[in-house]
Amino acid sequence: MMKKFTKPGLYLLLLGLAVAFPWLKFIGVDKYQIRIMTLAMAWAIAALSLNLILGYTGQASLAQGAFMGIGAYSFGILAQRAGLNFWLALPLACLITAFIGLLVGLPSLRTKGPYFAIVTLCFNVIVFKVFENWTWLSGGIQGQVVPQPAFLVQRWARYYFVLGCLVLVLVVMHFIVKSLLGVTLMSIRSNENLAEAVGINTFRNKLLSFVVSCFIVGLAGSLLAIENGQLDFTITSYLYSFYILIYVLIGGAATLAGPVVGAIGLYWLLDYMKKVGIKGVEEFRYLIFGLILILVVIYLPRGVVGGTKQFWEWAKTRFKKKKTGEVLE
Amino acid sequence: MSFFLNQLVIGVQIGSQYVMVALGLTLIFGILDISHFAHGHLYMIGAYLLYIVMVLGGINYWLALIICMAVLAVAGVVVERTVYRPLRGTPQINTFIAAIGLILMLETLVRGIQPKALSVPKPIDTTLRFAGITMEAQRLIVIVGAIVLIVLLQLFIKRTRLGTAIEAVAQDREGASLVGINVNRISALTFAIATSLAAAAAVLMAPLAFISPEMGSMLILKAFVIVVIGGLGSIKGAIVGGYLLGILEAMAIAYISSAYKDVFAFAVLILILAIRPTGLFRGRE
């Protein structure tokens, strides 16, 4: 009863905080912080996309960075060079990403476990090398200019647009996870052979999950491109695949909130370490970041959100047991 | 023809480096189920250690080789104890995250201390000419050194009790611990062997190229490709795959394009796995 009431309440509170964020000047929210938050939310969308294929379907795709870059470049090229309308270019960019995801998924999803991770990683390196060397496509070192439509010129407008996209993606994920498709995907995650045996077409479902995940990460890439106003080939780097993976696992895989918490939290943390201004920290911040990764993965293997949930359940059962125990005695 | 032969020698030399790194990785990844992505960065540490011992410390190259292998063997054991052992029994992806953490730490540390690329002098600075082949002596040292190490590793695994124990753990971890093999000790030993092999590769290769903090990143990706093509945990597969990839790459640089040289390895892997989803050789499932 209590839980039913508190959960939506918590979500509404967080949403309210996110909406109010750009106006919180009195606690020191400035232009720069709004920008960081906008970028962090775009990364959160990317993390959610990986959560679908990794967290719920159990297939560790290490090509999310490549697909994010493909989405970003598709949008940039469609909007700038082809001069397409924003509302046409954005969905088209996501669709192109999803289509390339389909082409990649067809051969690579035949492999399982670590093989799949390596195959997708290899695809990412190929995409990176192609964007690095094919300057017509990527614009070389100057990169590709990304136009901002008139209604997104304002910083706060971009903030709310990305926030809206994040909420939309979260809602879509919620419905996927609660639907029959979500259950099917999770059954593939827990035991692929068994799922196959009870008549689930595992390959088709994995492919569907992969393609949807590519669509979403294409959106994340486009949003990043819009916020930055320009792009270069480094956005396709496999390092970003690693970072997205880190956001998901540190936040908590297979939870809806985990990837969002992981992405926004870690993005802030890294930026904070950059800003602290102590010379040593600026140079060595990835040293601390690496250490945090190792410690979290050892001591909180289910991520921050998963760990908190586990602790909450543990506390609740312990509390209840005591209570019922007293009654019984 | 002599151009082709020269490229072939370069290919075998690149392949020797790949084999030494991939052998260690196939032991760790295939046998212990750890996606040890930091293996390439331990290789990088080996190269920097060589710089410290040989250039700054003024010690002879061959003695430095042994020192580097020994120190890195210890480093491998330390990594296994502190980072990977607490993660045993958790999903493999967790070891992957820990490895990325380790990569970030090692690379940032080295770059923070010495951001510039360094070079190491060649121990024997001559050029050999034989039957139309022209090559630096160091290339021959890499090729011969790799063969010696491969043979030693094979002898160790096939002929000694400890080596047989490694093979036993590879085949069946629970079974091995049931018959009294200390799996923890074997795990540490595997790391020691693998990391000292990587150090040997780094020391042999260092005089031929610059050493830089990110030198291990592309190498480890290729080593993973080799391990997967060769079949997880298959030593034979790693050797064949490593030499094949080296030769393929040298030929691709010579006859197709050097800008895309790194793409071939990964394209070949995708092609092979699309046709045979579990690799060319029968590895462990």
Chai-1 contact restraints between the chains, C-beta under 6 A:
chainA,res_idxA,chainB,res_idxB,connection_type,confidence,min_distance_angstrom,max_distance_angstrom,comment,restraint_id
A,A60,B,I93,contact,1.0,0.0,6.0,A-B,restraint_1
A,P107,B,A274,contact,1.0,0.0,6.0,A-B,restraint_2
A,R110,B,P277,contact,1.0,0.0,6.0,A-B,restraint_3
A,T111,B,L273,contact,1.0,0.0,6.0,A-B,restraint_4
A,T111,B,P277,contact,1.0,0.0,6.0,A-B,restraint_5
A,I118,B,F224,contact,1.0,0.0,6.0,A-B,restraint_6
A,I118,B,V228,contact,1.0,0.0,6.0,A-B,restraint_7
A,V119,B,I270,contact,1.0,0.0,6.0,A-B,restraint_8
A,V119,B,L273,contact,1.0,0.0,6.0,A-B,restraint_9
A,C122,B,F266,contact,1.0,0.0,6.0,A-B,restraint_10
A,C122,B,L269,contact,1.0,0.0,6.0,A-B,restraint_11
A,C122,B,I270,contact,1.0,0.0,6.0,A-B,restraint_12
A,V125,B,F266,contact,1.0,0.0,6.0,A-B,restraint_13
A,I126,B,V263,contact,1.0,0.0,6.0,A-B,restraint_14
A,I126,B,F266,contact,1.0,0.0,6.0,A-B,restraint_15
A,K129,B,D262,contact,1.0,0.0,6.0,A-B,restraint_16
A,K129,B,V263,contact,1.0,0.0,6.0,A-B,restraint_17
A,N133,B,A259,contact,1.0,0.0,6.0,A-B,restraint_18
A,F242,B,I100,contact,1.0,0.0,6.0,A-B,restraint_19
A,L249,B,I97,contact,1.0,0.0,6.0,A-B,restraint_20
A,E283,B,G112,contact,1.0,0.0,6.0,A-B,restraint_21
A,F284,B,T108,contact,1.0,0.0,6.0,A-B,restraint_22
A,F284,B,G112,contact,1.0,0.0,6.0,A-B,restraint_23
A,Y286,B,L104,contact,1.0,0.0,6.0,A-B,restraint_24
A,Y286,B,T108,contact,1.0,0.0,6.0,A-B,restraint_25
A,L287,B,M105,contact,1.0,0.0,6.0,A-B,restraint_26
A,L287,B,T108,contact,1.0,0.0,6.0,A-B,restraint_27
A,L287,B,L109,contact,1.0,0.0,6.0,A-B,restraint_28
A,F289,B,L104,contact,1.0,0.0,6.0,A-B,restraint_29
A,G290,B,G101,contact,1.0,0.0,6.0,A-B,restraint_30
A,G290,B,L104,contact,1.0,0.0,6.0,A-B,restraint_31
A,G290,B,M105,contact,1.0,0.0,6.0,A-B,restraint_32
A,L293,B,I97,contact,1.0,0.0,6.0,A-B,restraint_33
A,L293,B,G101,contact,1.0,0.0,6.0,A-B,restraint_34
A,I294,B,V83,contact,1.0,0.0,6.0,A-B,restraint_35
A,I294,B,A98,contact,1.0,0.0,6.0,A-B,restraint_36
A,I294,B,G101,contact,1.0,0.0,6.0,A-B,restraint_37
A,V297,B,N94,contact,1.0,0.0,6.0,A-B,restraint_38
A,V297,B,I97,contact,1.0,0.0,6.0,A-B,restraint_39
A,V297,B,A98,contact,1.0,0.0,6.0,A-B,restraint_40
A,I298,B,P86,contact,1.0,0.0,6.0,A-B,restraint_41
A,P301,B,T90,contact,1.0,0.0,6.0,A-B,restraint_42
A,P301,B,N94,contact,1.0,0.0,6.0,A-B,restraint_43
